[in-house]
Amino acid sequence: MPDTTITLTTGKKLVVKETPEEVREKMSEFLKSISLVSGISGEEGVLRCSKAEE
């Protein structure tokens, strides 16, 4: 079973059972549901957030 580590902006780390793809999908759905991402797809917004940490 894969484990994925999510690092929050506070530095706290969460280990979840979902794959990175599942996490991105769930985040994309959430961002779309709260209309946080406009003008770009939710998936692109998640990828941008992920790349900002690199």
C-alpha positions as CSV (number, residue, x, y, z in Angstrom):
1,M,0.0,0.0,0.0
2,P,1.5,3.3,-1.0
3,D,2.0,6.1,1.5
4,T,2.1,9.7,0.4
5,T,3.6,12.5,2.6
6,I,1.8,15.9,2.4
7,T,3.7,18.9,3.8
8,L,1.5,21.8,4.9
9,T,2.6,25.4,4.7
10,T,3.1,25.3,8.5
11,G,5.7,22.6,8.1
12,K,3.5,19.9,9.5
13,K,3.7,16.6,7.6
14,L,0.8,14.2,7.1
15,V,1.2,10.6,5.8
16,V,-1.9,9.4,3.9
17,K,-2.7,6.1,2.3
18,E,-3.8,7.6,-1.0
19,T,-1.4,7.8,-4.0
20,P,-0.1,11.2,-5.1
21,E,-2.5,11.0,-8.1
22,E,-5.5,10.5,-5.8
23,V,-4.4,13.4,-3.6
24,R,-4.1,15.7,-6.6
25,E,-7.5,14.6,-7.8
26,K,-9.1,15.2,-4.4
27,M,-7.4,18.6,-4.1
28,S,-8.5,19.6,-7.6
29,E,-12.1,18.7,-6.8
30,F,-11.9,20.7,-3.5
31,L,-10.4,23.8,-5.2
32,K,-13.1,23.7,-7.8
33,S,-15.9,23.3,-5.2
34,I,-14.8,26.4,-3.4
35,S,-14.1,28.4,-6.6
36,L,-10.6,29.1,-5.3
37,V,-9.1,28.5,-8.7
38,S,-10.4,30.7,-11.5
39,G,-9.0,31.0,-15.0
40,I,-7.0,27.8,-14.7
41,S,-8.1,24.2,-14.2
42,G,-8.1,22.9,-10.6
43,E,-5.5,20.3,-11.6
44,E,-3.2,23.0,-13.0
45,G,-3.6,24.9,-9.7
46,V,-2.6,21.9,-7.7
47,L,0.4,21.3,-9.9
48,R,1.5,25.0,-9.5
49,C,1.2,24.7,-5.7
50,S,3.3,21.5,-5.8
51,K,6.0,23.1,-8.0
52,A,6.2,26.1,-5.7
53,E,7.5,23.9,-2.9
54,E,10.3,22.5,-5.1
